[in-house]
């Protein structure tokens, strides 16, 4: 069973900084970590592989993103791929999904792709399903438990507000997992030594034969036009009197201000 786990390097949530000129997150000089939801994806991939298989972890990012790949190897992943090129800069979720799908195609021979349900810096939850769509494979989101896997089928529990759905899907398939699925392990000393010596494969735009009109800022149909800190809330206005008097005063205020 060949498993690919997609992870992302994100700023530590206690130290997020924004460049208000470009609308992008400041990453230089900021402590970065593995996206917290991706920790569960790594753990689940390693658990599946323990029954026989291989885990390849992949991320798209600048050269320093290599550190999160090594951390994933220290926790049990076998191989790591860094998708890195200045041309990928400024990518939105669509361009990111396109780029990662090409990288996964170049790796080939996969059975299960696992992603965290969303990234802490974007919170869209769009990249995983986008990858599945571009690879023309099924995807299941909000997976809280894998019931069974064989060479052709996988059965999982998908978390819902009022319980869970039991879903069966053919393989290959892409899963996005929630934190309820497992408890991520801590890297062992042996794992850390293995990670330190691991060779990270690097893929650029040319290597994956990317269409330059579909990657990076040029391939992103969504753009951040403006970022600002919302003004602090001021104290509200209190209407006294009986319920009928307060309601009448409220309606008058709304009419006077043009709201209604």
C-alpha positions as CSV (number, residue, x, y, z in Angstrom):
1,X,0.0,0.0,0.0
2,X,1.6,3.3,-1.2
3,X,0.4,6.3,0.8
4,X,1.1,9.9,0.0
5,X,0.6,12.5,2.8
6,X,0.3,16.1,1.8
7,X,1.5,18.5,4.5
8,X,2.1,22.3,4.8
9,X,4.5,24.5,6.6
10,X,2.6,27.2,8.4
11,X,3.6,30.0,10.8
12,X,3.2,29.2,14.4
13,X,-0.3,30.3,15.3
14,X,1.1,32.4,18.2
15,X,3.2,34.5,15.9
16,X,1.3,35.1,12.6
17,X,2.4,38.3,10.8
18,X,0.9,39.8,7.6
19,X,2.5,42.0,5.0
20,X,-0.2,44.6,4.5
21,X,1.3,45.7,1.2
22,X,1.2,42.3,-0.6
23,X,-1.6,40.7,1.4
24,X,0.6,37.6,2.1
25,X,1.8,36.0,5.3
26,X,5.3,36.9,6.4
27,X,7.3,33.7,6.5
28,X,10.9,34.9,6.6
29,X,12.2,35.0,10.2
30,X,8.9,33.6,11.6
31,X,8.8,30.3,13.4
32,X,7.2,27.7,11.3
33,X,5.6,24.3,12.1
34,X,3.8,21.5,10.5
35,X,0.1,22.4,10.0
36,X,-1.5,20.9,13.1
37,X,-4.2,19.0,11.2
38,X,-1.4,17.5,9.0
39,X,0.1,15.8,12.1
40,X,-3.0,13.5,12.1
41,X,-2.6,12.8,8.4
42,X,1.1,11.8,9.0
43,X,0.1,9.5,11.9
44,X,-2.7,7.8,10.0
45,X,-0.4,7.3,7.0
46,X,2.2,5.6,9.2
47,X,-0.4,3.5,10.9
48,X,-1.6,2.2,7.5
49,X,1.9,1.5,6.4
50,X,2.6,-0.6,9.5
51,X,0.4,-3.3,7.9
52,X,2.6,-3.2,4.9
53,X,3.4,-0.2,2.6
54,X,5.3,3.0,2.2
55,X,4.6,6.6,3.1
56,X,5.8,9.5,1.0
57,X,5.2,12.9,2.4
58,X,5.0,15.9,0.1
59,X,4.8,19.7,0.6
60,X,4.8,22.8,-1.6
61,X,6.8,25.7,-0.3
62,X,10.2,27.5,-0.2
63,X,13.4,25.7,0.5
64,X,13.0,26.1,4.3
65,X,9.9,23.9,4.1
66,X,12.4,21.0,4.0
67,X,12.4,21.1,7.8
68,X,8.7,19.9,8.1
69,X,9.5,17.1,5.7
70,X,12.3,15.9,7.9
71,X,10.0,16.1,10.9
72,X,7.5,13.9,9.1
73,X,10.3,11.4,8.4
74,X,11.2,11.4,12.0
75,X,7.7,10.3,12.8
76,X,7.7,7.4,10.4
77,X,7.4,8.6,6.8
78,X,9.8,6.8,4.4
79,X,10.4,9.4,1.7
80,X,9.9,13.1,1.2
81,X,9.3,15.4,-1.8
82,X,9.6,19.2,-1.7
83,X,7.8,21.0,-4.5
84,X,9.6,24.3,-4.7
85,X,10.0,27.0,-7.3
86,X,9.7,30.8,-7.2
87,X,7.1,30.4,-9.9
88,X,4.8,28.8,-7.4
89,X,4.8,31.9,-5.1
90,X,1.4,33.5,-4.4
91,X,-0.6,30.5,-5.4
92,X,-4.2,30.3,-4.1
93,X,-5.9,27.0,-3.3
94,X,-6.7,26.2,-7.0
95,X,-3.1,26.8,-8.2
96,X,-1.8,24.9,-5.2
97,X,-4.1,21.9,-5.9
98,X,-3.0,22.0,-9.5
99,X,0.7,22.0,-8.6
100,X,0.5,19.3,-6.0
101,X,-1.6,17.1,-8.4
102,X,1.1,17.3,-11.0
103,X,3.8,16.4,-8.4
104,X,1.7,13.4,-7.2
105,X,1.3,12.3,-10.8
106,X,5.1,12.4,-11.2
107,X,5.5,10.2,-8.0
108,X,2.9,7.8,-9.3
109,X,1.8,4.4,-8.1
110,X,-0.2,5.6,-5.1
111,X,-3.2,4.1,-3.4
112,X,-4.2,6.5,-0.7
113,X,-3.6,10.3,-0.4
114,X,-4.1,11.8,3.0
115,X,-4.4,15.5,3.9
116,X,-5.3,17.3,7.1
117,X,-8.9,18.7,6.8
118,X,-7.6,22.3,6.5
119,X,-4.5,24.5,7.0
120,X,-4.3,26.8,10.1
121,X,-3.2,29.8,8.0
122,X,-6.0,29.6,5.4
123,X,-8.8,27.5,6.9
124,X,-10.4,26.9,3.5
125,X,-10.3,23.1,3.4
126,X,-10.1,23.3,-0.4
127,X,-6.7,22.0,-1.4
128,X,-7.4,18.3,-0.6
129,X,-10.6,18.0,-2.6
130,X,-9.0,20.1,-5.4
131,X,-6.2,17.6,-5.7
132,X,-8.6,14.7,-5.9
133,X,-10.7,16.5,-8.6
134,X,-7.5,17.1,-10.7
135,X,-6.4,13.5,-10.3
136,X,-9.9,12.3,-11.2
137,X,-10.2,10.1,-8.0
138,X,-12.8,10.1,-5.3
139,X,-12.3,12.0,-2.0
140,X,-13.8,11.7,1.4
141,X,-13.6,14.6,3.8
142,X,-13.8,14.8,7.6
143,X,-12.6,11.2,8.1
144,X,-12.6,10.3,11.8
145,X,-11.8,6.6,11.5
146,X,-10.6,4.0,8.9
147,X,-12.7,0.9,9.3
148,X,-11.0,-1.3,6.8
149,X,-8.7,-1.3,3.7
150,X,-7.9,-3.9,1.0
151,X,-6.4,-3.6,-2.4
152,X,-9.6,-2.4,-4.0
153,X,-11.8,-0.8,-1.3
154,X,-11.6,1.4,1.8
155,X,-14.3,1.9,4.3
156,X,-14.3,5.0,6.6
157,X,-16.3,6.9,9.1
158,X,-17.0,10.5,8.1
159,X,-17.7,12.9,11.0
160,X,-21.0,14.7,10.8
161,X,-22.7,17.1,13.2
162,X,-25.2,14.5,14.4
163,X,-23.0,11.4,14.2
164,X,-21.1,9.9,11.3
165,X,-21.5,8.4,7.8
166,X,-20.0,5.0,6.9
167,X,-18.6,5.4,3.4
168,X,-17.1,2.8,1.1
169,X,-14.9,4.0,-1.8
170,X,-12.7,2.4,-4.4
171,X,-9.0,2.9,-4.3
172,X,-7.1,5.1,-5.2
173,X,-8.8,7.7,-3.0
174,X,-8.0,11.0,-1.2
175,X,-8.9,11.4,2.4
176,X,-8.9,14.6,4.6
177,X,-8.8,13.7,8.2
178,X,-9.9,15.4,11.5
179,X,-8.1,15.3,14.8
180,X,-10.5,12.7,16.2
181,X,-8.9,10.1,14.0
182,X,-5.8,9.4,16.2
183,X,-3.2,10.7,18.6
184,X,0.1,11.7,16.7
185,X,3.2,10.0,18.0
186,X,6.3,11.8,19.2
187,X,9.4,11.3,17.1
188,X,11.9,8.7,18.4
189,X,15.7,9.3,18.5
190,X,16.1,6.7,15.8
191,X,13.5,8.6,13.7
192,X,15.3,11.9,14.2
193,X,18.6,10.4,13.1
194,X,17.0,8.9,10.0
195,X,15.4,12.2,9.2
196,X,18.7,14.0,9.5
197,X,20.3,11.8,6.9
198,X,17.3,11.5,4.5
199,X,17.6,12.8,1.0
200,X,14.8,15.1,0.1
201,X,13.7,15.0,-3.6
202,X,13.0,18.4,-5.0
203,X,10.5,19.1,-7.9
204,X,10.3,22.4,-9.7
205,X,7.9,23.7,-12.3
206,X,9.9,22.2,-15.2
207,X,10.3,18.8,-13.6
208,X,6.5,18.4,-13.1
209,X,5.8,19.9,-16.6
210,X,3.6,22.6,-15.1
211,X,1.6,25.0,-17.3
212,X,2.9,28.4,-16.2
213,X,-0.5,30.0,-16.7
214,X,-1.9,27.7,-13.9
215,X,0.7,28.1,-11.2
216,X,1.6,30.7,-8.7
217,X,0.1,34.2,-8.7
218,X,-0.6,34.0,-12.5
219,X,-2.6,30.8,-12.1
220,X,-4.7,32.0,-9.1
221,X,-8.2,33.3,-9.9
222,X,-8.6,34.7,-6.4
223,X,-6.5,37.6,-5.1
224,X,-6.2,39.4,-1.8
225,X,-7.2,43.0,-2.6
226,X,-6.9,44.4,0.9
227,X,-6.0,43.3,4.4
228,X,-6.8,45.5,7.5
229,X,-7.4,45.2,11.2
230,X,-11.1,45.6,11.9
231,X,-12.0,48.5,14.2
232,X,-12.6,47.8,17.8
233,X,-16.2,47.5,18.7
234,X,-17.7,50.5,20.5
235,X,-20.3,50.3,23.2
236,X,-23.8,49.7,22.0
237,X,-26.9,51.9,22.6
238,X,-29.3,50.8,25.3
239,X,-33.1,51.4,25.0
240,X,-35.0,51.8,28.3
241,X,-38.6,51.5,29.1
242,X,-41.1,48.7,28.6
243,X,-40.6,46.1,25.9
244,X,-43.0,48.0,23.6
245,X,-41.2,51.3,24.2
246,X,-37.8,49.8,23.6
247,X,-39.0,48.1,20.4
248,X,-40.4,51.4,19.1
249,X,-37.2,53.2,19.9
250,X,-35.1,50.6,18.2
251,X,-37.3,50.7,15.0
252,X,-37.0,54.5,15.0
253,X,-33.2,54.3,15.3
254,X,-33.0,51.9,12.4
255,X,-35.2,54.1,10.2
256,X,-33.3,57.2,11.1
257,X,-29.9,55.6,10.2
258,X,-31.3,54.2,7.0
259,X,-30.9,50.6,7.9
260,X,-34.6,49.9,7.3
